[in-house]
């Protein structure tokens, strides 16, 4: 997983997530399902707001 995306998920930073998406709008679509996804990381870290934002952004 992209380091910036992983850090955003761990920290629960929606702002950092949106910055990554500006640089690479399709990054969430390219995360292999064989590893922890940003959503998994955010949920395991107890970061509900970024988990919701990841879901919203994935639906676009």
N, C-alpha and C positions, 0 to 999 in steps of 0.2 A: 504494500500500500504506500502511496505517496506520503512522505514524511510530514509535510504541512497538513495534509488531510488527517493523518493519524493524530498529530498534536492537537488539531482543532477538536477532534472527537474526544480525546482524553481530557482536555481542559474544559470542554463544553462551550467552546467559543463559537457562537453563531457568526459573529463578525469575521473571524478567521476562515470559517467555512465559506462564507460568501465571497471573500477575497480569492480563495482557491478557485471557486466556481467562475469568477470573472476571468481569471487566467486560463482556465480550462473547463468550459461549460459541460463537457461530456465525461468528466473524470469519474462521477459516480456510476456511470454506465460501464466503465471498464474495470471495475474492481472485481477480481476473480472470486467466484463463490466458494472456492476451495480454501480460502483463508478468512480470517476475521475481517468483516467489512467495517466501514466507519460506523454503521448503525450498531453492529455488535459491540464495538469498542465503547461507543457513547452509552449504550444501555448498561453494559457491565460496570462502567464508571459512575452510573447513577446520574447521568446528564440528560434529563428529560427534554429540556428545551432544544438542544442541538439534535437529539433523536427525532423530535417532531419536525425540525427544519430539514433534516436529511430526507425524511419521508415526503415532505412537501416538494422539495427540489427534485426528488426522484420521479415524481409524477409528471413533470414537465416534459 
